[in-house]
Amino acid sequence: MANQPVIPDWRMGGITVPEVEDYLYSLLPPRDEVLSEMEAEAARNDVPIVGPAVARVFYQLATISKAKKVFEMGSAIGYSTIWWARAVGDGGRVIYTDGDRKNADKARRYFDRAGVSQRITVRVGDAFEILSEEKEPYDIIFNDIDKTDYPRVVRVALPHLKSGGLFITDNVLWSGKVAQPNPDAHTKAILEFNKLIYASKDLFTTILPLRDGISVCVKK
Ligand SMILES: C[S@@+](CC[C@H](N)C(=O)[O-])C[C@H]1O[C@@H](n2cnc3c(N)ncnc32)[C@H](O)[C@@H]1O
């Protein structure tokens, strides 16, 4: 597309050196029409989707762990949601949450076109409140909401995760700002979050330095 940036903003950067980052993205197989269109829309409108390199990790983690129930905190136009929905397969369920109704309307149209609507429950509102209403434990909880809320997510999400379940979070290296002096409010929240997930006796944590950093925690 003529007005699409060569390197979309959602790729972020600041973690892996640019040449390596380009190389990693050059290896990725093309996505289908719906995902490609979502990537283009995200690039045009600055929607901070995780993008295909990270989404493939989600797909792998969900399939390896045979996850059937995924709760997503912060879904935007539903790009990561579609990857989860494809990974959980028939009979699987993904809860989409976003505070913005316009995002949810767009996401629903993409879900229909991607053929995964049956596996996704769309909830508009505060992800904390929606998760708090849930009774059944989840196999995976994915956190991608406002960064200043990250420390609170640890406390709220863990009781809703099954033992052996995965708690996965995007942007935990925040363009490398976590390793720079004078952190702003967002960076401070992420620094606190990272300390919490490594210190927790209930979690076994790793950070994968892909794109903007993903934390993967297994609940003991
Ligand atoms: C980074 S985007 C999500 C991108 C999506 N996970 C993807 O990769 O395709 C974050 C989204 O979270 C939503 N959000 C932020 N805080 C929220 C909250 N407390 N509850 C529900 N949605 C929230 C915003 O409206 C925004 O659309």
The ligand as a MOL file (V3000), in Angstrom:
LIG
                    3D

  0  0  0     0  0            999 V3000
M  V30 BEGIN CTAB
M  V30 COUNTS 27 29 0 0 0
M  V30 BEGIN ATOM
M  V30 1 C -1.7810 -2.5360 23.0600 0
M  V30 2 S -3.4740 -2.4910 22.6740 0 CHG=1
M  V30 3 C -3.9060 -4.1760 22.4910 0
M  V30 4 C -3.3440 -4.8250 21.2520 0
M  V30 5 C -3.7590 -6.2600 21.0730 0
M  V30 6 N -3.4270 -7.0560 22.2450 0
M  V30 7 C -3.0540 -6.8450 19.8850 0
M  V30 8 O -1.8610 -7.1520 20.0170 0
M  V30 9 O -3.6650 -7.0020 18.8290 0 CHG=-1
M  V30 10 C -4.1370 -2.0930 24.2360 0
M  V30 11 C -5.6520 -1.9870 24.2610 0
M  V30 12 O -6.0500 -2.1210 25.6130 0
M  V30 13 C -7.1890 -1.3310 25.8500 0
M  V30 14 N -7.2010 -1.1200 27.3060 0
M  V30 15 C -6.3150 -0.4550 28.0680 0
M  V30 16 N -6.6120 -0.5560 29.3750 0
M  V30 17 C -7.7260 -1.3330 29.4480 0
M  V30 18 C -8.5150 -1.8490 30.5000 0
M  V30 19 N -8.2360 -1.5720 31.7930 0
M  V30 20 N -9.5790 -2.5970 30.1940 0
M  V30 21 C -9.8970 -2.8920 28.9160 0
M  V30 22 N -9.1730 -2.4620 27.8690 0
M  V30 23 C -8.0960 -1.6930 28.1270 0
M  V30 24 C -7.0110 -0.0970 24.9890 0
M  V30 25 O -8.2660 0.4260 24.6290 0
M  V30 26 C -6.2330 -0.6530 23.7970 0
M  V30 27 O -7.0860 -0.8850 22.6990 0
M  V30 END ATOM
M  V30 BEGIN BOND
M  V30 1 1 1 2
M  V30 2 1 2 3
M  V30 3 1 2 10
M  V30 4 1 3 4
M  V30 5 1 4 5
M  V30 6 1 5 6
M  V30 7 1 5 7
M  V30 8 2 7 8
M  V30 9 1 7 9
M  V30 10 1 10 11
M  V30 11 1 11 12
M  V30 12 1 11 26
M  V30 13 1 12 13
M  V30 14 1 13 14
M  V30 15 1 13 24
M  V30 16 1 14 15
M  V30 17 1 14 23
M  V30 18 2 15 16
M  V30 19 1 16 17
M  V30 20 1 17 18
M  V30 21 2 17 23
M  V30 22 1 18 19
M  V30 23 2 18 20
M  V30 24 1 20 21
M  V30 25 2 21 22
M  V30 26 1 22 23
M  V30 27 1 24 25
M  V30 28 1 24 26
M  V30 29 1 26 27
M  V30 END BOND
M  V30 END CTAB
M  END
